[in-house]
Amino acid sequence: MNVKFQEDEGRTLEEAAVPIPMKRIGLMEEIAAAAVFLASEHSTYITGQDIVVDGGLMAMGQWAN
């Protein structure tokens, strides 16, 4: 999905990764791991939280750009 989005925007994945603090695009497995964790017994005491899996974009304020 990310590859298609970047192609539509006219950017390569390498160009898209420039503003990301971790300097790379997230993997499907990383997003899935967060979802699996939240669906597991390991997260039973978590309520009403936003779990941001974005390589640090929100922490660096990239949402405002």
URGINOR-V657852 format. One record per helix or strand of 3 or more residues. SS is the DSSP state (a for helix, b for strand). FROM is the first residue (numbers start at 1). TO is the last residue. Records with the same first field share a line. If there is no record, write none. Layout:
SS->FROM-TO ; FROM-TO
This chain:
a->2-9 ; 13-16 ; 28-39 ; 41-43 ; 62-64
